[in-house]
Amino acid sequence: MSNAVPLTRAYRLAVASRVIAAAFGGYALASAATVLLALIWPGPQPQALLWASMLSFAIYSVAVIWVFTARSATRAWVGIVLITAVVSALAWLLKSGGAA
């Protein structure tokens, strides 16, 4: 006889939502961070891109961990989307020469 607790549909959907947030949201955040870091990294552009790409693996890992430690799937999604939007906006502003 098993002592396993039956998993509800809501729980399964919350876990699936976190998996999607971790996979796709984490990738979007890591990609946006790579662009931003490559733009602000001092030194030659190829070296900046290399370092930014290497750091993106750590950023992706932290994003995945954060998604699964957030209190809810909604909070995980909001956090990933907001951080990605801010990082993307900063990269866009730097690439386009700022607001002026």
Backbone hydrogen bonds, N-H to C=O, Kabsch-Sander energy under -0.5 kcal/mol:
donor,donor_aa,acceptor,acceptor_aa,energy
12,R,8,T,-2.0
13,L,9,R,-2.5
14,A,10,A,-2.2
15,V,11,Y,-2.2
16,A,12,R,-2.4
17,S,13,L,-2.5
18,R,14,A,-2.1
19,V,15,V,-2.3
20,I,16,A,-2.3
21,A,17,S,-2.6
22,A,18,R,-2.9
23,A,19,V,-2.6
24,F,20,I,-2.6
25,G,20,I,-0.9
25,G,21,A,-0.6
26,G,21,A,-1.2
27,Y,23,A,-1.1
28,A,24,F,-2.4
29,L,25,G,-2.5
30,A,26,G,-2.6
31,S,27,Y,-2.5
32,A,28,A,-2.5
33,A,29,L,-2.6
34,T,30,A,-2.0
35,V,31,S,-2.0
36,L,32,A,-2.4
37,L,33,A,-3.0
38,A,34,T,-2.3
39,L,35,V,-1.6
40,I,36,L,-1.9
41,W,37,L,-1.7
48,A,44,P,-2.3
49,L,45,Q,-2.5
50,L,46,P,-2.0
51,W,47,Q,-2.5
52,A,48,A,-2.6
53,S,49,L,-2.3
54,M,50,L,-2.1
55,L,51,W,-2.4
56,S,52,A,-1.4
57,F,53,S,-0.6
57,F,54,M,-0.9
58,A,54,M,-0.7
59,I,55,L,-2.2
60,Y,56,S,-2.7
61,S,57,F,-2.0
62,V,58,A,-2.5
63,A,59,I,-2.3
64,V,60,Y,-2.4
65,I,61,S,-2.4
66,W,62,V,-2.7
67,V,63,A,-2.4
68,F,64,V,-1.6
69,T,65,I,-0.9
69,T,66,W,-0.8
70,A,66,W,-1.3
76,A,72,S,-1.9
77,W,73,A,-2.5
78,V,74,T,-2.7
79,G,75,R,-2.4
80,I,76,A,-2.5
81,V,77,W,-2.8
82,L,78,V,-2.6
83,I,79,G,-2.4
84,T,80,I,-2.3
85,A,81,V,-2.3
86,V,82,L,-2.4
87,V,83,I,-2.6
88,S,84,T,-2.6
89,A,85,A,-2.5
90,L,86,V,-2.4
91,A,87,V,-2.2
92,W,88,S,-2.6
93,L,89,A,-2.6
94,L,90,L,-2.4
95,K,91,A,-2.6
96,S,92,W,-2.5
97,G,93,L,-0.6
97,G,94,L,-0.5
98,G,93,L,-3.3
